[in-house]
Each structure stands twice: as structure tokens, then as C-alpha cells.
Amino acid sequence: MRLLKRKPEPEPEPEPDLAGQILRLRGQVAAFLDAKVMELKSSRDGASVPIDFLRHMLTRGDTCPCRIAMNLLTEDKS
């Protein structure tokens, strides 16, 4: 009589860390917006304008960084 070895049960995949993904994405959006502001600041017209004013012009007063980034990305495609 031969004994059969049990196959090891596969370990369940860990659940994705949604909170970590959201924080990483928020950081990427903030870096994208900062890069756009610095792009404006490095232009000839933006050199004499304060950064906060450039950021306000770029965001058009909107407070949602994700919506701002999506609007900027759509403008870049057109």
C-alpha cells in the first residue's frame, strides 16, 4: 500500500492594499500638478509671477487634484 502525499494548498493571494494605492496615486497626481506649475514658472511669461498665483491659474480655483489632473490631461491630448 502506498501513501499519497497531499498537494500543498495554494496560499490565498493577499488582498490589494486599496488605501496604499490611493495614497500612491494622490502622490503621483500632486507631483504631476507640481511639474505643470514649474513648467509654467520656467516659461518667460511665468518667471515673474508667484508660484501660488500660477497654481491658482492652473487649477482654476478647483480643489480636487484628481479632477484638475484629468482636465489637464484632456487639454494636452487636444
Residue pairs with C-beta under 8 A, 6 or more apart in sequence:
26 65
29 65
29 66
29 69
30 65
32 69
32 72
33 55
33 58
33 59
33 65
33 68
33 69
33 72
36 58
36 72
37 51
37 54
37 55
37 58
40 46
40 49
40 54
40 57
40 58
41 47
41 49
41 51
41 54
46 54
58 68
58 72
59 68
60 68
62 68
62 71
